[in-house]
């Protein structure tokens, strides 16, 4: 449907209402996958190599099977909280806080100089620096996952947050002020709509992953990862952090309790800068010469630009094609975009740790990823 055409579904519902007929409501959907396909269909600087996707599907399935990838893989990491250790509501609060602040860790500095967290005798960078900082803050008695704390402007200050994210190097965590703004906004919304706790937000979704994503995007501006794309009036929904929050709940609770969602497979991959990097490395994502040059030169790509939207949205569609190929060849397996994303992210981080990256990730400074 083009932007100029009427919404036939909405018209049908209005007609039913006026005629006194009972209205039927479809199951919630985030719209992310449909929007990703639209960008893919209209992209001129990012393309998908179908043959490479088929080959990648074979390799990814084999390696995921060998490593027994499942929701339990998430909790197996030493930094992720275990429900049995911290409790149900505390686990939800931790995941909510983690994905509220889960953005922009890349640095132009080398491994010895980039922002990093020393915790439990190890140095953590990237996403893991965030998780380590939150765990360290909790150990030090800072109620970093409590929305009452976020709301207190005398207690939760920029200096306190700087202490929470203190680095073992001279580089500060990027976008510190923006992270404080996210905490402030979230505390206000939780206070006004969800009795100050994200557990009530999760319960409001009634077991629907898509509904929870939509609630996050509707109620919290800092989760509303939507962007204008050329030639389209309606914004493109990517919703990376809203989707990964739902996925992390699913993984943390291993699909049960607060992590039980009957439509979890509606969640797409989480469009960041790392998964596009490995998709490009595997030959699944192809860039136009100007974009390829910019990425390899590590030039910053403007937030909301056509290049950036194409990179992120086409990555979502690419992983969807890989998922479909895996299920076509192995219908007995339960592989969704979440597990493929987790696997691809872990793989590119392993490649990075070995110093074997062949192409860099794209650079965009943003609170969205």
N, C-alpha and C positions, 0 to 999 in steps of 0.2 A: 504494500500500500504506500503510495506517495504521500507527502505531507499535505498536498492539496485535496486529497480524497477524504470523504467522511469516514469516521470510525464506525463501521457497520455493526460491530459487536456492541458498542455503546448505544447506537440507535435501536438495536433490537431489545436491549434491556429497558430503555426508556419506553419503547412501544409496549412491552409486556406490562410495565408498571402502569401506564395510562389505561390499558385495557383490563386492569385488575387481575392479570395473570401472575402466578408465582414466578419470581425471578430465580434463575439458577446462576450460581457463581462458579467460575472455573477455578481450578487450583492456582495458587499464587505462582508467579514466575518472575524472575529478576529482570529478564529482557537482555541480559548480558550476552548470551550466546547469539541471539538474533542480531544484536547490534554489532557484534564482532564479525559476523558473516557479511553484514552490510559494508563494513570497512574493507574487509577482504575483497569483496566484489568490486569495490571502487578504488582500491589502492593502486598507486602507480610507482611507488618507491619501495614497497615490500611485497614479495611474492612467496608462494609456497611451492616447493618442489615435491610433487606427489610421489615420485619414485623414491626419493630420499625419505619421505614420511613412512612409506611401506617398509623400507629397510630399518628405519629407526624403531618402528613398532615391533619388529622381530627382536631386535637387540634389547629394547627396553623390557619387553615381556620376559625374555629369558633371564635378564639380570634381576628383575624384580622377583621373579619366581625363585631364583637361586638365593636371594637375600631375604626371602619370605617377607616382602613388604606388606604391611597391614597397618591399621590404626595403632596397634601396639608398638610399632616402630617409633612412633612419636614419643611415647612415654618412656621408652627405653633410654633416651638421652639423659645424661646425668643432670642437665640444667632444667629440663622441663619438669613441672610439678607432677607428683603422683597423687591421685585422689586419696589413696589409702594413707598417705603421709600428712596431707594438709587439710583434708576434709572437702566435702562437696562444694559448699558455698565459697570457700576460700579459693578453690581451684577455678571456679567460674570467674571470680574477681581477678585472679592473676591473669588468666587468659584474656579477659576484657582489657585490662591495663596494658598488657603486652602488645595486643594488636591495635590498641588506641595509639600507641607510640611506635609502631612497627614501620618505620620509614627512614629512608635516606641515611645510609651508613657508609657510602662509598667515599673514598679519599684519593687525592692525587699523590699523597705521600707514600713512601715505601713501607714495608711491613714493620720496620723498627720505629717508624715515626708516626704512623697513622693512629687515629683514636682507637684505644684498646682498653679492656678491663682486666685487671689481675684479680682472679677469684679462684679459691681452692687450689692454689699452686699452679694455675694455668693462665695463659694470656688468651683472651677472647676478642675476636673482631667481628665486624659485620653484624648480622642479626643476633648472633650469639652474645655480642657485647651488651645488647639490650637486656637479654634474659639474665645474663650474669649480674648486671647492675641492679636489676630488680630483686634478684635473690640476695645480693649483698646488702641492699637497703633493708630488706626484711630482717636479715640477720642482725643488723645494727639498730633495730627497733624503730625504723622509719616506716609509718603506715602507708607506704607508697601505693597500695592497691585499694585504699579506702577512699570512697568519693567524698566523705566528710572532710578528710584531709585536703583533698584537691580544692574544695570550696573555701577553705580557710586561707584568706589572703595574707594573714600574719604568719601562719605556720608554713604553708606551701608557697614559698617564694622562689624567685629565679636562683638565688644563691643556694637555697636548699636543694633545688633540682640540680644545680651544678655540682653539689656535693654527692648527690645520688649517682650522677654520671661522671664522677671524677675519673680521669684517664691516667693510665700509667705512663703516658707520653705527654708531650706538650700540646697535642692537638685536642681541642674540645669536640664533643659530639656535635654534629651539624644540627642546625635549626633548633637550638635549645629553647628559645623564646616561643617558637611555634609549638613545641611539645607541651610547654606550660599552658598555652592557649587551648590546646586540645583537652588537657585535663580539666581546665576551668569550664569549658563548654560542656563536657561530658557530665561533670558534677551537677551542673544546672539542669540538664535534661533529666538525669536520673532522679534528682530531687523533685522535679515538677511532675514527672510521668511514671516513674518506676520505684517509688518509695526508697530511693537512695541506693538501690543495689541492682547490679546487672542480672542477678538471678530472676528478678521479676520481669525484666526485658525478655529473657530467654523463655520464660513461661508464657508470656504474651504471644509468642509465635505459635503456640499450640502444636509443637512437634514438627513444624515446617521450616526447613532450612531456607527456602526461598522467601518465606514470610519474614523470617528473622533478618535476612539481608535487606529486605525492603524497609523494615522498621528502622534499621540502623541508618539507611540512606535518607529516609524521610525525616526522622527525628533529630539526627545528629549531622550538622553541616560538615563536620570534620570527617565523616564517613562517606560524604556525597561525591564520590569519584565519578563525575559526569562531565563531558566535554563537548564543545561544539566541533563538528566535523564538516568540512566544506561541502556545500550543496545540500545540507540537511538541516531542517529547522529544529527537529527534536534532538536533544543531546544524546551522545553515545555514552552508554553506561558501561563502566569497567569495574568499579566497585571492588578494587583489590583487597583493601583491608577489611571491609565488611564481610567479604566472602571467606577470607582466610580466618577471620574470627570464628565463623561458623565451623569451618573445617577443623580448626584447632580444638574447639569444644568437642566435636565428633571424635577426634583422635584422642584427646585427653581422657574422655570417658569411655573410649573404645565402643562408641555407638550405643551406649546405654545411658539411662538417667538423663542428666542435662545435655548429653551428647547424642540422644536418640532423635533422629530426624527421618521421617518416612520418605522424604524426597531429597536426600543428601546428594544424589547423583545429578541434581540440577546445578550444583556448584561447578563452576569452570575452573581452569587454572588461574593463578593469581599473577596478573600481568605486572611484572616488575622489570628490573634490568638484568637479572641473572638468567632467568629462563629463556628470554630471547637470545641471550648470548650463547647458551649451549645449543639451542635450536639452529642458530646460524653456524655454529661449529660443526654440527652434524649434517649440515647442508640442507636442512628442512626449510629454513628461512633464507631467502635471497634478497639482497639489497641492491637498489639502483647505484650506479657508480658515484653520484654525488653523496648519497647517504653512506655508502661504504667508506668513502674517503673521510667523511666527518667522524664516523665511529672509530675508524682506525687511528685517526689523528687525535682522538680523545677530546674533540671539541664538544662543548656543552650544547645539547639540543634543547631549544626553548620549550618550557612547559606549555602544553596545549597546542603545540604546533602540529601541522599535518604529519610530519615525520614521526613525532612522538606517538600520536594516536595510531598511526599505521603500525608502528613497531609493537605496541602493546596489544591492540585489538587483533592483529593478524596472528600474533603468538597464541592468543586464546583459541582462534579457529584452527590453527596448526595442531595444537594439542588435542583438540576435539577430533580432528581427522585421525590422529595417531590412536586415540582411544577407540574410535570406531573400527579401525583396522585390527587392533588387538582383539576386540570382541568378535569380529567377523571370523578371525582365524582360531580363536579360543573361546567359544561361546560359554564354556563352563566356568570361566574365570570371572571374578568380580573385581574389575579394575575400573576405577573412575578417574576423573581429571585431577582430583585431590591427590591421590597416591602417585599418579604420574608426575605431577608438579613437585611433590615432596622428593621423589626419586631424582628428578632432573636437577633440582636445587642442590641436593646433597652431592650429586655427581660433579657439578661444576665447581662446588666448593672444594671437593677432593682434588680436582684438576688444578685449581688455584693454589692449594696448599703445596702441591708438588712442583709449582712453577712451570706448568705445562700448558698454560693458556695460549692458544694460537690467535685468537681475536679478542679484543677488549669488549667490555659491556658498554652500552650507550650511557651517556652522562646527561641526566636531567635532575636538577635539585627540586624536590617536591615533598609535600606531606603525604602524597597519595601512595608512594612506594619508595 
